[in-house]
Amino acid sequence: MALILIVEDEIFIRQNAEWTMEDLGHNTLVAGDLGEAMVHLSAAEPIDALFVDMRLATLPFGGYEVANQAVALQPELRVLYTSGTPLSAEMASQFVPGGQFLQKPYSPEELQISLQRLLN
């Protein structure tokens, strides 16, 4: 079981990811923007993984900005980026070290496989 912070600005997608991760046995924290994410990241409890949408409407650099700030606070944090846009080399070059990618839309099985790969 891992503690996973989900940062997604679309509530339906955020709730779906939360429910799926909880069904897989993980504990979750949710945030709709950078401010909410920073509250969770600044708490004393270490977070195992960040699941972040690359295209957050309120941030110029979207999920990249969240991931960079998150890893600055919790260096051991693992990051799984997600987007409806197919991954390009330019996008991947902005990932934090060890960052991985999951293409939207994804099935619960694809999310499970991606989380297992990320956490192991």
N, C-alpha and C positions, 0 to 999 in steps of 0.2 A: 504494500500500500504506500502510495506517495501523496504528498500534498502538492496540488497543482493550482497555480494561479491562472485563471482564464481572463484574458483581456480582449474583449470583443464589443464593438459599439452597436451591433445589431442584436437586439434583445432575443429574438427567436433563435438565432444561431448560438448566442451565448448560453441560453437555457438548454438547448439541445446538447451542446458540448458538455455542460455541467451534468446533466442527467446521465449521459452516456458514460462519462468518467466515473460517476458515482456507482453506476451499475457494474462497472469494471472493478470496483472496490477501492477506488481512490477517494481521498478527501479533496474538496475543492474550495477555492476562494474565487469570487467573481468581481470583475471591474469592467466598467463601460468606457473608461478613459484613463489617461496617465495619472491624474490626481488620485483616483480611487485605487489604482494599482500601487502607487507610492505609499498609501496608508498601509496596505497589506505588507509591502516589502520592508517598510520601516519598523514593523512590529518585531518583537524578539524571536518569534517562531520562524525557523528556517523553512524556506519553500524549496521543494525538490525540483520543480519544473515550471516553466512559464509557457503557456499556450497563447500565442498572440497573433491577432490579425495584422497583416502587413499594411493594410490600408485603413487606418483609423482616420475618420473624417476630421477630427479636431486637431490633428497634429500634422505639420508639414512633412515629417519623416515617418509618420505612422508608427507601426510596430517596431521599426528599427530603433526609434527613439526610446520607446518603452524598454526594449531589450537591453540597450546600452546602459540606461540608467539602472535597470534591475540588476544587471551583472556587476555594476559598480558597487551596489549595496550588498549583493550576495554573490560573490565571485564563483561559488560552486554551482550556481543555478544553471540548469540545462534549459535550452530554448527550442521550442517547436513553433516555427512560423507557419501561418496558413494564409492562403489567398485564393481568390477565384481567378486570378491572373496566372497563367502558366509561368513556371520558374524560368528565369533567364540567368545567364552568367552574371550580368550586372546586378541583378537582385541578390543572388547568392554571395556576391563579393561584399555585401553590406552586412551579412550575418555575423553575429558574435562567434568567436571560436567554438566549434562543435555544434553550432546551430543546424537544425534540420528543417525540412519543409514537408507540408502536407497540403495537397491541392484540394480546393473546394470544388464541387461538393464532395464530401467523403462519407463513406459508410461507417457504421459503428465498428465494423471489423477492421477497416483501414485505420481508424483512429486508434484502436487497440494495438495493432501492429506497430504503428508509428510511436506510440507511447512506450511500448516494450523496448523497441530499438533505442529510443532516447534515454530511457532510464537504466539500461544495461550497459 
